[in-house]
Amino acid sequence: MRKLYEMLSPMVIAIAALVALPAVADTTPAPKAIIARAGTSALILFDVTNIVVDATRNHIPHDQTMTQLETLALQTLRSESGKLPNSTTMTVRVLYDKVADLNPAYNVATYAGAEKVFDMTISRPALLSQYDNLAAQLAQGTVAAPLKLDVTGELPPV
């Protein structure tokens, strides 16, 4: 009986570890949105560092990463719109921290610590009334009025 217990004990531990692995693998923190400016023209800062690091590590093409970031930016505008009822125009600024995970050259602390990838701007009424249509267009890789996308930065090399 003791031999059977000695054989099963490592096996039980191994199975428990395998079951726990998916939970550990999905611990990437979600992007953070911060309202930087409220009022009639709202600005939301959206830190997507973890998504950019994951995309770079996994060699995901830039166009797929940009589509994901654009979709998340639109979702962020929608989710933050409830906190900004007096805003007529809303902008989300998507940025990431230049960290060593993206490029070893970023390991040195500098004043230029963040890369602004793009700004997405829309009027709040248009966002609320056309959200589903805009989300469908973004899924197809199209950015159409009333949504304005101003790409000013770039993603790190994959």
C-alpha positions in Angstrom: 0.0 0.0 0.0 2.8 2.4 0.8 4.4 1.9 -2.6 1.1 2.7 -4.3 0.8 5.9 -2.2 4.4 6.8 -3.1 3.7 6.4 -6.8 0.4 8.2 -6.8 1.6 11.2 -4.7 3.9 12.7 -7.5 1.2 11.9 -10.1 -1.5 13.8 -8.1 0.8 16.8 -7.7 1.6 16.8 -11.4 -2.1 16.7 -12.4 -2.9 19.5 -9.9 -0.1 21.6 -11.5 -1.4 21.0 -15.0 -4.9 22.0 -14.0 -3.6 25.2 -12.4 -1.5 26.2 -15.5 -4.3 27.9 -17.5 -5.2 30.1 -14.6 -1.6 31.2 -14.2 -1.2 31.8 -18.0 -4.1 34.2 -18.0 -2.8 36.6 -15.4 -1.8 39.4 -17.7 -3.2 42.6 -16.2 -5.9 44.3 -18.2 -5.1 47.6 -19.8 -5.8 50.7 -17.7 -7.9 53.6 -18.6 -7.5 56.9 -16.8 -9.7 60.0 -17.4 -7.1 62.7 -17.9 -9.5 65.5 -18.8 -13.3 65.8 -18.3 -15.5 68.5 -19.5 -16.9 69.1 -23.0 -13.8 67.6 -24.7 -12.8 64.5 -22.6 -9.4 62.8 -22.9 -8.9 59.2 -21.7 -5.4 57.8 -21.4 -5.3 54.1 -22.2 -2.2 52.1 -21.2 -1.9 49.0 -23.4 1.7 48.1 -22.4 0.8 44.5 -21.5 -1.0 43.9 -24.8 2.0 45.3 -26.8 4.5 43.2 -24.8 2.4 40.0 -25.4 2.0 40.8 -29.1 5.8 41.4 -29.4 6.7 38.2 -27.5 4.2 36.1 -29.6 5.3 37.8 -32.9 1.8 38.9 -33.7 1.7 41.0 -36.9 1.2 44.7 -36.4 -2.1 44.9 -38.3 -3.7 42.3 -36.0 -2.4 44.1 -32.9 -3.6 47.4 -34.2 -7.1 46.0 -34.9 -7.2 44.6 -31.3 -6.0 48.0 -29.9 -8.6 49.9 -32.0 -11.4 47.6 -30.8 -10.3 48.0 -27.2 -10.1 51.8 -27.6 -13.7 51.9 -28.8 -14.8 49.7 -26.0 -13.0 52.0 -23.6 -14.7 55.0 -25.0 -18.0 53.3 -24.5 -17.3 52.1 -21.0 -16.0 55.5 -19.8 -18.8 57.5 -21.5 -21.1 56.9 -18.5 -18.6 58.8 -16.3 -18.5 61.7 -18.8 -22.1 62.8 -19.3 -21.2 66.4 -20.0 -18.7 65.6 -22.7 -19.6 66.3 -26.3 -16.4 64.9 -27.7 -14.4 62.0 -26.4 -10.8 61.0 -27.2 -8.9 57.9 -26.1 -5.1 58.1 -26.3 -3.6 54.7 -26.7 -0.1 54.4 -25.4 2.4 52.0 -24.0 5.5 52.2 -21.8 8.8 51.6 -23.4 10.0 48.7 -21.3 12.9 46.3 -21.6 10.4 43.5 -22.5 9.9 45.3 -25.9 13.4 46.4 -26.6 16.6 46.0 -24.6 17.5 49.6 -25.4 14.5 50.7 -23.4 16.2 49.4 -20.2 17.7 52.8 -19.7 15.4 55.2 -17.9 14.6 58.3 -20.1 12.1 61.1 -20.1 10.6 59.7 -23.2 9.1 56.7 -21.4 5.9 56.2 -23.3 4.9 55.8 -27.0 1.7 57.3 -28.1 0.3 54.9 -30.8 -2.9 56.7 -31.7 -5.8 58.9 -30.7 -9.4 57.8 -31.4 -12.0 60.6 -31.3 -15.7 60.6 -31.6 -18.7 62.7 -30.4 -20.4 61.2 -27.4 -23.9 61.1 -29.0 -22.5 59.4 -32.1 -20.6 56.8 -30.0 -23.8 56.0 -28.0 -26.0 55.7 -31.1 -23.7 54.0 -33.5 -21.5 51.9 -31.2 -22.5 48.5 -32.7 -22.0 49.6 -36.3 -18.6 51.2 -35.4 -17.5 48.0 -33.6 -18.4 45.9 -36.6 -16.5 48.2 -39.0 -13.4 48.0 -36.7 -13.6 44.2 -36.7 -13.4 44.3 -40.5 -10.4 46.7 -40.4 -12.3 49.8 -41.4 -12.4 53.1 -39.6 -15.2 55.3 -40.9 -16.9 58.5 -39.9 -17.9 59.6 -37.3 -14.9 57.8 -35.8 -11.6 59.6 -36.3 -8.3 57.7 -35.9 -5.0 59.7 -35.7 -2.0 57.3 -35.8 1.0 59.1 -34.6 3.3 56.4 -33.2 4.3 52.8 -34.0 4.4 49.5 -32.4 7.8 47.9 -31.5 9.3 45.4 -34.0 8.0 41.9 -33.6 
